[in-house]
């Protein structure tokens, strides 16, 4: 049976050594009778990308890189990390050494946190490409929104009128810096996920144009986070299309990622955002803002119910992320309504892991010993607003657990809206409670939702002995 390997080569500039290492490994493997596929992460982005099938069939992995390479996809495989220079000078030795390496990720074990991480990875792997591109942008944007929201709240805590020098400094950090940058960063990393590094500049500039109101015929309009999402996808696919259609001599290929692709994609995306797409998106954002401003008490409860149920439906999946991104995107408007919606979404997202934890404490007979231990970890994850903490429980018993946590999360979302709880930061769980308006009512809303869900889980679940008997039958 033929030995199969996969490899990744990458150097800081991504122009010469990346491809020299690739060629060296391919030649050595051919001489040794080994089958190998080499992914290059060069200046133009990822080429000859390794698929899940390639990695699954491989006996070992070689990472010949002088920059960071994500290793998560290689867990469960023998893995050797080295430099590109080693791959160029001694490729045969690397191939032999790779087959003797320990299995990557073997130390992770099978504890509850590993199950949570595995559940998140499975959800991510099963998602459409567009969703993965969007989440790449969101994951890089989120720290800016969290930090910005906290500093805005600190500004008002120091001086409600925002007149003192310290309050103004906090506001400049939060609102005029972090919040001003999160949409361009969102767009840039969406674009990079699609078109690799050459698309980054076009996404960044397209997102910035959308937030600055430089639309033809309407200088004061802002396309907001919807404009950032559109600019990111547009920049990514424009760059990808240009990369496929433009062909240069081998000697000039180094100009593609640093000159030709960025200049052309920036020009195309920038002009489209200014003259064609920016104004319609800005009009939609204004319509959404006007709708939020007109929300009454009844409407607020209805939105809380809907967003709460969405947060629990797939615990980190696309439905959950739609609700979360909706709330995060509105925070940039700095309105009371947007902070009320953010509070409802975070509270609802805390409920699922808290609920399964409460259930394991209340009636241990309905859970296996390992599930009772997992309930202790779920309590911490819920307090930190890690909704995915309930995934292992939902995976083991989806038809009882998922409807139960959806009801409780919906209750929390509705109560949070009804109590007009406000939250200026989009993440942090109990660590951002000092920034919350009406925090006592907020804690009450979360506890009520968690208790409701825990009660439903216990009503629907059978004792462990009965479950085992029904399975055996």
N, C-alpha and C positions, 0 to 999 in steps of 0.2 A: 504494500500500500504506500502510495506517494506521501511523503511528508509535506505538509502545507504550513506556510507561515504568512503572516501579514506584517506590514511595517509602516511606520510614519516617519517621514523626514521633514525637518524644518530648521531653517537658520534664521537669525534675526532680520536680515534683509530680504530673504526669500527669493533670491535671484540666481546665485551660482551654486553654492554648496548644497542647497536643498536637492537640486537635480543631479549633481555629481554623486551624492550619496545614494540616490535612487538608482542610478545607472550601475554603480558599483555593487549594490546588493543584488540587482537583477542578474548581472554577469556571474557573480559568485554562486547564486542559487542554481543557475543553468549548469554550471560546471559540476555542482554537487548532486544534481538530479533532484533538487528540491523545488517545489512549486511555491512561488511567492508573489504577492500583490503588494505594491508600495503606494501609499497615499502621500502626496506631496502637499505641504501647506506653505506655498510660496507667496510672493508678493501679489499674485493674481488671485489668491484664494486657494481653496482646496481643489485639487485635481486628482483623478483616479480614486475618488472617495471610496472608502471601505464600507460595504453594506453589512447589515446584520448577518446575512448568510455567509459572507466572507469571514467574518470574525468567528462565527459559530463553528465553521469547518476547520479553522486554523489550529495547529498544534501548539503554536507559540506566537508571541508578538514582540517585535523590535521597535522601540521608540528611539530613533536617532535624531535628537533635536537639541538645539541650544536655546530654546524658549519653551514656555509652558505649553503642554499638550494635555487636553482633558483625557483622563484615564478611565472614567466611569464606565464607558462602553466595553472595556477590556476586562472587567471583573470576571473571574472564573477561568482566566487563561494564564499560561506561563508568560511572564513579561520581563523583558530586559530593557532597561533605560540606559542610553549612552549618548555620546555626542555625534554630530554629523561627521566630524573628522575621523572618528573611529570607524564609522561605516564606510568612509572613503578608503582608509588605509588597510583595514583588516576585516572585510565583510564576511569572509569564510569563518573566521573565529567567532564573530558575533552570532552567526547562524547556529554554530555548534553550542555556544554558551546559552543561547535563548532556550534551547530545548531542555536545559538542565535547571532552569530558574523555578522558583516556587510559584504557586498559583496566586495571581493577583486578587486580593480581596478575601483570601481564605481566612484572614484574621478577623473579619467583620462579624462572624458568628451568625446565629439565627435568633437573636433577641428581638424584642418588640420594636425597637427603633429601626433595626434592619428590615423588619417586615413593613414598617411605614415607608422607609426609603424605597423598598422594592415596589410597593404599591404605587408610589408617586412615579417611579421610573416606567412602570408598565402603562400607566395612564398617559404619560408623555409620549411613549413610543407608539401608542395606538392612535394618537391624534393626527389629523390632517396636517400637511406641510404648512399651510397658512396659519394655523393655530400655533404651531411651534415657532414660526417666525415672529408672530405677535408676542408670544411669551418671552422670547429672547429680548425683545425691546422692553417689556414690562419688568423683567427681572433686573435689568440694568438701570431702569428709571426709578424703581421703587426706593432705593436708599436716598435719592434726592428728595422725593416727596415726603418720606418719613422725617428726615432731618429738617427740611423746610417747614413742615407743619409744626414740629416741636419748637423751633426758634420763633415762629410767628406767635405761638401760644405764650412763650416766655416773654416776648415783647409786650404783650398785653398784661401779663402778670406783673411785670416790672412797673409799667405805667399805662393805664387804660387809655389815656389820651395820646400815647406814643410821642411824648414831648421830650423825655429825658434822653441824654446821649446814649445810654446803654440800651434803652428800648429801641431807639432808632437803629443802633448797630445790629441788634437781634433781628429787626424787621428787614434790614438790608441783606443780612445773611439768608433769612428764610424766604421772604417774598421776592426780593429783587435779584437774588442770585439762584438759590436752589430751585424755587418754583419757576423762575424764568428759563432755567436750563432743562427741566425734566421733559418737556415735549420734544425739543431737538434731540435729546439723548434717546428718547423712545424711538423717534424716527430713524436715527442713525443706526441703532442696533437691529431694528427690523430690517433695514436695508442691508446691513452687513450679513445678517443671517441668510439673505436671499442671494446677494451678489458678491459676498465676501468683502475683503478690505477695500477694493476699489470703489465700492458703493457707499462706504461710510460717509465720505464728505458730502455727497449729494443728499443723503438722508438727513444729515445734520443741518445743512443749509436750507433744505426744503422745509424741515420742521421749524427752523428759526424764522423763515419768511412767514410761515403760517401764523406764528404767535405775534408778529410785529405789526400786523395790519397794513402790509404793503401791497394791498390788492388794488388792481387797476379799477378806478372808479369809486373806490370806497376805502380811503386811507385809514379809517378808524376801526375796520372790521378785524376780528381775530378768529382764525379757524380752530384754535384750541387743540385739544388732544385728538379730536377726530381728524383735523388737518394733519397732525403729526403722524397718525396711523396711515393716512392716505399717502403722505409724502414718503414715508418709509417704504411702503410696498412699491410705489411708483419708482423710487430711486433704485431699489433692488432689482426690479425686473427690467428697467431701462439699461442698467449696467450689465446685467446678464445677457440681454439681447445684443448690446454693443460688443461684448466679449466674443459672442458667437459669430458676429458678422464681420468684424474688422480683423484682417489678417496682415501681419507685418513680417518682413524677413527675420530670420532667427536672431541676427545681430541687433535688431531694434526692438525685440520683444520686451526688453527691460523697461522701455518707455510706456508700455501699455498700462501697468498698474499705478504708476506715479505721475503720469502726465496725460496721456490720451483719454483713458477711461474717466478719471475724475473730472477733467475739464469738460468733456462732452456731456457727461451725466449731470454735473452741476448746472450747466447751461440749460439743458432740456428741462430738468425738474424745476429749476428756479423760474424759468419763463412760464411754464405751465401753471405753477402755483400762483404767480402774480396775475397772469392774464386770463386764465381759464378756470382753474379749480378752486382757488382761494375764496372768492366771493360766495359761491353756492354753499361751501362748507361752513363759512362764517355765518351765513343766514340760518343754517340748521342749528348751529351752536346757540345763536341768539334766540331761536324758537324754543330750544330746550331750556335756556335760562329763564325765559318768560314763563314757561310752563311750571318750572320749579317755584318761581316767585308767587305764582297763583295757587299753589297747593294749599288746600284747607286741611282741617283736622281729619275729616273723613278720608280724604284722598291720601293723607300721610299714612294712616293706618293701613290702607290698601297697599300702598307701595312697600311698607314695612313687611307685610305678610308675604308679598311676592318675592322681594329680595331675600328675605329670611329663608324661605323654602328653597330658593335657587342656591343659596350658599351651602345648604346641606345635601342637595340632590346628588352631587357627584364628588364632593369633598376635594376640591382642587382640580377638577376636570373643567371642560369648556363652559358648562352652565354656571358653575361656581365663579369662574374667572370673568364671565360676562357681567355678572352682578358686581363683582369686586372692581373691575376696571371702570364700570359706569360710575361708581362712587368715587374712586380715586381721581378720575378725569375731571369730575365736577369740583374737586377741592381747589383747583386753580382759580376758580371764580371768587373765592374768599367770602362766600355768602353764608348766612345762617342756615339756609336750607341744605346747602351742600354738606355742611358739617353734621347736620342732623341725619342725613342719609348715610354718611360715612360711619357714624356711631351705630346705626341700626345694622349695617352690613358686618362690622367687626363683631358686635355682640352676637349676632346670629351665627357667625363663623366659629365663635368660641363654644357654642352649645354642644355640637356633636361629640367631641372627645370628653367634655365634662359629663355629658349624659351617660355615655357608656361606662365611664368611671364610677359615677354615682350608682349605676345599676349593679356593678360588681360588688360595691360596698353594702348595698341594701339587702341583696339576696344572693349569697354566694352559691347556693345550691343550683342555680341556673347557669353557672359558668364553670368551665374546666379550670384546674389549678393554674395553668399558664395564663388563662384569660384574667384570672383574679390578679395575678402579678402585673399583667399588662395594664390593668385598670389604674394602677398607681402611676404608671408612666403617662397614661392618657390624661390624667388629672393635670399634670404639669404642662403637657402639650396644649391642652385646652386653655389653661390660664395664660399661655403665651400666644394665643390666637394661631395655632397650627391645626387647622381643621382636619388635615390629613391624618391626625392622630386616631381618628375613628375608622380609618380604612380597613385594618385587619378584622375588626369586629363586623363591619359591613360586608366584607368579602366572605367571611365564614357563614353569615346568616343574612343575606341581603333583603329578603322579602319581609323580615320582621324589623330589622334595624333601620334600614333607609327610610321607610315611611314614618317610623317613630321619631327619628331625629329631624325629619323635615317639618313635622308638626311643631316640635319644640322650638326649632329655629325660627319658624314663622311667627310663633307667639312672641319670642324675644324681639324680633324685628318690628312687629306691630307695637309692642309696649314701649320700645325705645323711641319710636316715632311719636307715640302718644305723649310720652313724658318730655318730648322736645330735648332729648339728650344731645349734646354737641361734642364732636371730636375733630380736632384740627389735624391730627396725624393719622395716617392710614394703616398703621401696624404697631405692634408692641404689646398688645394684651394688657395685663395688669401693670406693666411698666410705664404705660402712658396714662394710667388712671388719674394721676394728679392734674393732667391737662383737660380732663373731661368736665363739661358742664352738666350739673345734676347727676353727680357720680353715684349717690346713694340709690336714686331711682334706677340708674343703669345697672348696678349690681343686682338689684331686686329683679329687674327684667331678665337678666342672664340666668339667675338662679331659678326663676319660675320656669323659663323655657327648658332648662336642663332637667329640672324635676319632672316636668310634663313628659319629656322624651324618655327619661329613665323609667317612669311609671308605665308608659306604653310598651317599652322593651320588655319589662318584667311581666306584664300581662300577656304579651304575645309569645314570649319564649317559654319553652317547657323546661322542667328540671333536667339536669344532665343525664340522669339515669334513664328518663323517658326518651330523651333524644337518642341515646345509645341503643335503646331497645327498638325504637322505630327504624333506625338505620340498619340494625341487624335483621329485622323482619323484611 
